[in-house]
Amino acid sequence: MSSSEQLFARARQLIPGGVNSPVRAFRSVGGAPFFVKAAHGAMLTTADDRELIDFVGTWGPAIHGHNHPVIRAAIAAALDRGTSFGTPNPLEVEMAELIVRFVPSIQKVRMCNSGTEATMSAIRLARGFTRRDKIIKFSGCYHGHSDSLLIKAGSGALTHGHPDSAGVPASFAAETVVLPFNDRAALDAAFAANPGQIAGVIIEAYCGNVGFIMPDAGYLAYLRDITAQHGAVLIFDEVMTGFRIAKGGVQERESITPDLTCLGKIIGGGLPVGAFGGRADIMDQLAPLGPVYQAGTLSGNPLAMAAGIAALRLLESENPYARLDTLGRRLRDAVLAACKAKGLPAQVPQCGSMFSIFFTATPVRDYATALTGDAQLFARFFHACLERGVYLAPSAYEAGFLSTAHDGVAIERACDILTNAIARL
Ligand SMILES: *Cc1c(COP(=O)(O)O)cnc(C)c1O
């Protein structure tokens, strides 16, 4: 048995499914997950000493690659001063200043410990601010695992959602309206059907959790207008896209100003962090100033702040976005060319350092069209890449990520491997 197999056998006895987050279990591609004992730059080193070119990037945070020396030094320096104080600390202020400078719509910000906490708190804040209960989300968008947001679509666009998980009360799900992404008429209908009741709309402005999907031209502006018109809080969940699509996220690239923004992943520099922020008048409804309660024993933790500050400062000094887009396009073009040579229909949406590969002839613009991708073919492709030394996300419905550590050499090698894997499908 390999080391990974031995570890997985031990893990499965004590940890449900052997993993601490379900997608790591490889259920949608089959086979058993490998364990990683170290990661540097663009490479993972498995427990069995295989070196893999990594396009998962710890699911989004690792925009600078793994174990970046500057981030590691910042954590080490913070560690010398102590790991948690339970009082305000200077790094929290520095972090808030950076976020407000980077993210156009954010006037005030609150730190928390994960993306899930950020979205859950933003939803509560939208409800407290508007004194309304219902929220709109979009099918295929993932916003962490809190009750209000783990809801799937009902049978029609106007039906209220059903729990997407056992343990979520149907009465909670009834407060969440689920609509198709990229569908203006569905938005019109939902606001018309729930007059004065929609507290907020939460969206992954560029979807990254059903594969990578971009909005149609004008869709986000339409969403901004209709929410403003109805007094509903517009929440951009930029946990994945924040600091990745641009320094200021999708909102900077698209020039849209949401009311609230959720952040996570990159903002922790590899440590567990989330944040939410936005309009000062809304944020001031939070405790201790206002009636909306939100808290966290480890929120603003000095190690996590130090790592995140280092990661954000690197983005500012390196401004890597044009370079990342060039590398992303190179990868996309290689995959498209290989699919064409093989006669395989494929869609490869890509923007900057985000991409995904759908094996379908149908342009992907929402959840339903994402599902037209051939997941079984993807599973074979995934394993063919893994055998040859490239680790893609272990699901047909996840985005891939590049980092600044994916230099030209790594990308060329990856392109060869992907091309070869596709040719042998
Ligand atoms: C990852 C993610 C979350 C949840 O963040 P966690 O840190 O895993 O809780 C929320 N929203 C989006 C868009 C994400 O990609």
The ligand as an SDF file (V2000), in Angstrom:
LIG
                    3D

 15 15  0  0  0  0  0  0  0  0999 V2000
  -14.9350   28.9720   -0.8180 C   0  0  0  0  0  0  0  0  0  0  0  0
  -16.1050   29.8340   -0.9360 C   0  0  0  0  0  0  0  0  0  0  0  0
  -16.9290   30.1480    0.1640 C   0  0  0  0  0  0  0  0  0  0  0  0
  -16.7430   29.5060    1.5050 C   0  0  0  0  0  0  0  0  0  0  0  0
  -15.5110   29.8050    2.0940 O   0  0  0  0  0  0  0  0  0  0  0  0
  -14.9430   28.8410    3.2360 P   0  0  0  0  0  0  0  0  0  0  0  0
  -13.7050   29.5360    3.6980 O   0  0  0  0  0  0  0  0  0  0  0  0
  -14.7040   27.5180    2.5810 O   0  0  0  0  0  0  0  0  0  0  0  0
  -15.9830   28.7510    4.2910 O   0  0  0  0  0  0  0  0  0  0  0  0
  -17.9380   31.0490   -0.0080 C   0  0  0  0  0  0  0  0  0  0  0  0
  -18.1640   31.6190   -1.2040 N   0  0  0  0  0  0  0  0  0  0  0  0
  -17.4110   31.3460   -2.2810 C   0  0  0  0  0  0  0  0  0  0  0  0
  -17.6900   32.0450   -3.5700 C   0  0  0  0  0  0  0  0  0  0  0  0
  -16.3760   30.4380   -2.1910 C   0  0  0  0  0  0  0  0  0  0  0  0
  -15.6610   30.1410   -3.2840 O   0  0  0  0  0  0  0  0  0  0  0  0
  1  2  1  0
  2  3  1  0
  2 14  2  0
  3  4  1  0
  3 10  2  0
  4  5  1  0
  5  6  1  0
  6  7  2  0
  6  8  1  0
  6  9  1  0
 10 11  1  0
 11 12  2  0
 12 13  1  0
 12 14  1  0
 14 15  1  0
M  END
$$$$
